[in-house]
Amino acid sequence: MRIYTQQTQAREWLQQYRGRLPVFACILGFTATGLIPGISAAGATPEDRQYTAIADAEFLVNGPLPQPKYPLPPLVVGASPVLISRAVVEACDLPIYLFNAGLPQPPAVPAIDLGGIPANCLTSGNALPLDIVQQLFAQGWQWGKTLATRVAGGYLIISECVVGGTTTALSLLTGLGIAAAGKVNSSHPNCNHAQKWEIVRVGFQRAGWEMGKES
């Protein structure tokens, strides 16, 4: 395994966990931001992207099936990252915990419902009601503690599948006052930084917030 950064910390981590198996958690969500044309490559069309997280969850658990309920969406370029995740999960026989943080419809495989709802587009300036945000945060904190007790000396892998998630992350980082413009990647081979930043800017404007602080 090659280490690219934080050499000392990485070596210590590898020494501690080498040979130990993790628990794999995947949080599934949806935001209408993912339906904006061109915002994401995780589905060829906005219609396809409505089902990306649900299809990924089914493939992650079941692997390739002749007739899945939700087939993986067609992509303009590349292949779905869930192909790699499924290969690792299957080869290492990892336990999987799926969490539904707010999907338009439940996945075809068992998932823990966190009581979330699909998020509005970031450009609305009101992606989620504050009480839902607080509930999801509390649920995440509690489930983090719970899963930490189930790793049996191993470690926890936390993953996510949210189309439009990196644009959401850019918005969150900006709201926290972190200068993240041009630094958050996307599913496109060449990142659409300008489009992502414009979406964040419009959302902040409609919410009545300045970049990084409430107005």
N, C-alpha and C positions, 0 to 999 in steps of 0.2 A: 504494500500500500504506500503510495507516494504522498508526502506531506507538502502542501504548498504555502502555508502560512502558520504563524503562531507555533513554531517548531517545538518549543519546550512543552507547551500545554498539550499539543497534539500527541507527542510521544508519551506523556504521562497518561493521557486518556487511553491510548492504545494498549499500554502496558496493563492498565487496570481492567480493561474489558475484552482483551483479546481472548477468543475462544468462547465467549459468553453470548448467548442469543438474546435478542431484544424482543419486546412486545411492540407491535405495529399498530398505531392509532391513525385513523384518517378522518378528518373533519370535512363534511360535505356541506356546501352552502350554495346560495344563488343570489345574484344581484342583477337587476335590470341593466346595470352598466355593461354587462357582458353582451347585451343585445345591440349595442351601438355598432353600426357597420365599421369593420376594419379594426375594432379595438382588440380583438383576440384571434389567434390562429387555432384555438381549441375547438374547432368546429367550422365547417366551410361557410355556413350561413347563420344568421341570428336564430332561425328555427332550430338548426342542429344544436346550437349552443345551449338551448333550453334543457337539453337532456344529457349534456356531457358528464356532469357529476354523477347522475344516476347510472349512466352506462358504465362509467369508470368503476363505480362501486360494485356493480354486478360482475364485471370482468375481473376485478381484483380478487373477489371471493371465489368465483366459479371457474375462472379461466375461460378459454375459448369453448363456446357451445355452438351446435349446429343452428339453433334458433333461440338466441337470447331474447328476453322480453324487451330489453333496450340495447340494441347493438351500438358499438362504438361509432361515434359520428364520423363522417368523411372529413378529411383534412385537406387543406390546400397544399401544404408541404409537410414533409417529415412523417413521423409516426407518433402515436400517443405514448406519453411517458408511462402510462399504466402497464404497457407491455413489459417494461423493465421491472416495475414494482411487482407485478404478478410473478415474474420469473424468480425474483429474489425470495418472495414470500413462499412460493411453492418449493424451491430448492432447499430452503432453510427450515421449512415447516413452521413458520412464525404464526403465533396467535394474532388474529386481527380484531380490532375494535373499530367499528364504524359509528360515526356520530352524525346525526341529521341536525344541522344547525339552522335549517330554514330552507327546505327544498320546496318547489312548487307541487311535487307529488313524492310520496315515499319511494325509496329504491326497492328493487325486486328481491333484495337480500336483507337479512336482519340488520337493523341499525338502531342505536340508542337515540331516542328523540329528546333533544335538549329544549324543546318548546320554543324554538325560534320561528321566524317567518321570512319569506323571501324579501330581500332588501330592494328598496326603490333605487333608481339610478342616482349616482352621485351628483349629477347635474341638478337634481331636484333641491339640493340643500337640506334634505331630510331623509336620509337613507333608511334609518330605523328609529322607532320610538325609543326614548332613553330608557324606559323600563325594560324593554326587550334587551337592549345592550347590557344593562346591569345584570339581568337574569342570566344571559349567556356567559358573561364574565364569571359570575359566581359558579355556574355549572362547570365551566372549564377549570376553575380553581379546584373544585371538589373532585372532579374526575381525574385531574392531574395527581392529586394525593392518592386517590384510589388505585390508579394504575401503577403508581410508584411502589405500592405494596405488593404488586403482582409480578414484578420483574425477576424476583428470586436471584438477586445478585447480578442481573444483567442490566439492560438499559432500555429506555423508552424512545421509540422513533415517533415523532409527531409530524404527520403530513396533512395536506389539505387538497381539496379539489373545489375550487370556486372560479368559474370563468369570470374574468374581470377582477380577479383577486389582487393582482399586482397594482392595478390602478387604485383599488381600494387601499392597499398598503401605502401607496404614495400619498393618498389623501390623509391617512392616519398619521403618517410620519410628519407631514407638513403641519397638521394640526397640533402636533407635539412640539413644533418649533424646530424640527430637524430639517436641514437644507438637503432634501433628497431629490430635488428636480434633476432629471438626467442621470440618476443613479439607480433607479429601480427598473429591472429588466422586464421582459414580457415573453409571450410564447412565440413572437415573431422572430425569424432569423435576424432581422435588423430591427431593433427596438423602435417602436413608434413613440418616442419620448414626447414630441411636440403635441400629439393628440392626447396622450395621457395627462400632460400638464394642463392643457386647455380644459379638459373635463374637470379636473380638480379646481382650477381657477373659477370656473362657472359655478360649481357647487358651493365654494366658499362665499362667492359674491351673493348668491341667492339665500344663503343661510345668514347673511349679515355679519360674516366673520372676516377679519383680516387674516392674511397668511401667517399662521403661527400663534394667533391670539384672538380672543373674542373682541369684537368692536364695541 
